[in-house]
Amino acid sequence: MMLKVEADDPKNLLVRTQFGDWPKKCLAQIHSSETVGRGEFCDRYYRLQECDRFLGGMFYKLRDGVAEMVAVDSVRQGAAPKSTGLVRTWINVLAKNLGDLLINSGLWEVMFRIRLSKPMIQFVSDFKPDLIYCQGYSLGFATLPVLIARRFNIPICFQTTDDWPMSIYSSFPVGWLLRRRARELVATAKVRLAFGEKMRQVYEQRYQNKFQVTYHADQFERFPSKRLDEHPTARSVVVTGTLEFRRYEAISDLLQAIRSIDDGGLPIEICVYCSGIPKELPNAIRTASEVKFMPLPSHDLLPSVLVQADILFLPESFSVDPRTIELSISTKCHLYMMSESPILAYGPPYSGTMEYGHREGWAEIVTERNVERLRQALLKLLNDPQYCSLLVARANDVARQNHDLVKCREFFRKAINDIDSE
């Protein structure tokens, strides 16, 4: 996997969930990037180095500069994000767009192609794995599992949570090569795991191979009972997770909707818990008194944040390429469901998250970019406790059916154990 999996980090929840009860000594990882986290999840790690790519020295010099261009701004507890002047804002946006162009073209994945170096071969030989688990997400990491599998005759378990073969490099010629590598990876894999029923149906038709359905999972026991604040000073709409893929546009609409509500109740505030602030975030959101930005809580602390929300806001962007989100289910869905706080989902109807919510009925859904409709949905959730109780009960049922940790781990374990019977 591209990002290093750590004991606690904001990016690799699925891996930590599925492998969470495995002995640490049974896990090793090959990765290319570090993430903001702490502790080591695996017993051994191998980070790609210059020898693992053609002209690797040049690649890493270029990558460091581009990474700085696209990096998000940090979030500090209790500190509002700094407003940026017009010139600085334009410079930041231009740098971000240029960095995105270099990454999204995929050209450097072709120029600096990945390969099996002697140190990587030695790492695999020393660990002696029985299985390769991979997710893809780039030309290099769609190719590498197949190279290792063929060299060492090891079966592959392929799982993805997004339709990256169709969305990454989609506007560039390298996209054709990526889709070819993805087909090769799927055909080589012995276990193929899709994320949700919609993705399973699409992938089985596209790749003409059987896929099994998986979901994110957690434990209900981690979520404390909801405590009623006897003297609240405001009503809270809580958003957690990344603001990538222009999700901040939904927060802008939410801010407008809140400012138009005058129902005689307490003021409404938007609490955004995120791992970073995009450089292109508009100053109108950065400086809004109704919006509070806070660091994303650790996985252990997140349930306590979610259960205290009056409303949990689940946004998807209306303006990104539909292929980016069409088959995806947000990593927050199951956590929101387990919190017993009512959920407001806002995004286009083709989004996998919106389709899942509409089909299973665990959220109030707004699938049109319309501030007035968003306002009406907010008022319904703020002022109709009976409806909220029905919504919360349905979310709880769906979570127990699809997202229970014990059931999901057992399903995953059985899926990879069945390789031995083939």
Stockholm file with secondary structure:
# STOCKHOLM 1.0

chainA/1-422         MMLKVEADDPKNLLVRTQFGDWPKKCLAQIHSSETVGRGEFCDRYYRLQECDRFLGGMFYKLRDGVAEMVAVDSVRQGAAPKSTGLVRTWINVLAKNLGDLLINSGLWEVMFRIRLSKPMIQFVSDFKPDLIYCQGYSLGFATLPVLIARRFNIPICFQTTDDWPMSIYSSFPVGWLLRRRARELVATAKVRLAFGEKMRQVYEQRYQNKFQVTYHADQFERFPSKRLDEHPTARSVVVTGTLEFRRYEAISDLLQAIRSIDDGGLPIEICVYCSGIPKELPNAIRTASEVKFMPLPSHDLLPSVLVQADILFLPESFSVDPRTIELSISTKCHLYMMSESPILAYGPPYSGTMEYGHREGWAEIVTERNVERLRQALLKLLNDPQYCSLLVARANDVARQNHDLVKCREFFRKAINDIDSE
#=GR chainA/1-422 SS CCBCCEEECSSCHHHHHHTTTSCGGGCEEEESBCCSCEEESSSEEEECCGGGBTTHHHHHHHHHHHHHHHCCBCCCTTCCCCCCCHHHHHHHHHHHHHHHHHHHHCHHHHHTCBCCCHHHHHHHHHHCCSCEEECCCSHHHHHHHHHHHHHHTCCEEEECSSCHHHHTTTTSTHHHHHHHHHHHHHHHCSEEEEESHHHHHHHHHHHCSCCEEECCCBCGGGSCCCCCCSSCSSEEEEEESCCTTTTHHHHHHHHHHHHTCCSSSCCEEEEEEESCBCTTCCHHHHTCTTEEEEECCCTTTHHHHHHTCSEEEEECCSSSCHHHHTTCCCTTHHHHHHTTSCEEEESCTTSHHHHHHHHHTCSEEECSCCHHHHHHHHHHHHHCHHHHHHHHHHHHHHHHHHCBHHHHHHHHHHHHHGGGGC
#=GC SS_cons         CCBCCEEECSSCHHHHHHTTTSCGGGCEEEESBCCSCEEESSSEEEECCGGGBTTHHHHHHHHHHHHHHHCCBCCCTTCCCCCCCHHHHHHHHHHHHHHHHHHHHCHHHHHTCBCCCHHHHHHHHHHCCSCEEECCCSHHHHHHHHHHHHHHTCCEEEECSSCHHHHTTTTSTHHHHHHHHHHHHHHHCSEEEEESHHHHHHHHHHHCSCCEEECCCBCGGGSCCCCCCSSCSSEEEEEESCCTTTTHHHHHHHHHHHHTCCSSSCCEEEEEEESCBCTTCCHHHHTCTTEEEEECCCTTTHHHHHHTCSEEEEECCSSSCHHHHTTCCCTTHHHHHHTTSCEEEESCTTSHHHHHHHHHTCSEEECSCCHHHHHHHHHHHHHCHHHHHHHHHHHHHHHHHHCBHHHHHHHHHHHHHGGGGC
//
